[in-house]
């Protein structure tokens, strides 16, 4: 890849980040934010619109409706990053040597994988997430199995009938499950029907399921319901979750832990 292509990719990523945070902006605001000329930003916005990431407007652009909750993976990974890291650390503390663990696709669950990489312990890790598998590549004593199936590029995940059939042959001590949203009915939701079905199957194949979701996930509903947060499940979230949500979860029997936000720190990388 050429230096110019690298610079363009960095700009496109920066524009996606900026519009995801701002929802919409003028072309002048975008140009100032990413340090590029107006003609360059116009060309970049055309590229991003072709990819379905943004919609161009008169004099600017906005994040695409289709992106919505399912914003580009690299954008979502940086959203509420302090909360995600704190939740990932709390989840990592539940692991014990020689456990079989399933790590679902999602940016909060990915933080558990990063913790395992920083402080490895002998584990059998199963995942349907390409990013998780990549983070845990070549870590001593960590055996990684990636499910097969249809690739969902928006979430860097593997889904579909083949992935579901593989789960039928597996059993996990611990499942860490993400959520696109937690609706006001107390259920987790996702934007993809196949993902919802696979998540449901994961729960039936695990001795213990812990949902990892920061407070920003609570309130809106996505399209497909996965599971109620009830007595079958544990939940780790951050301590900014509103009291009425904590009451609702307690009434449903969900075992909920809240964690304070840790200081922003760089990701570690084990040899």
Order of alpha helices (4+ residues) and beta strands (2+ residues): alpha-beta-alpha-alpha-beta-beta-alpha-alpha-beta-alpha-beta-alpha-beta-beta-beta-alpha-beta-beta-beta-alpha-beta-beta-beta-beta-alpha-beta
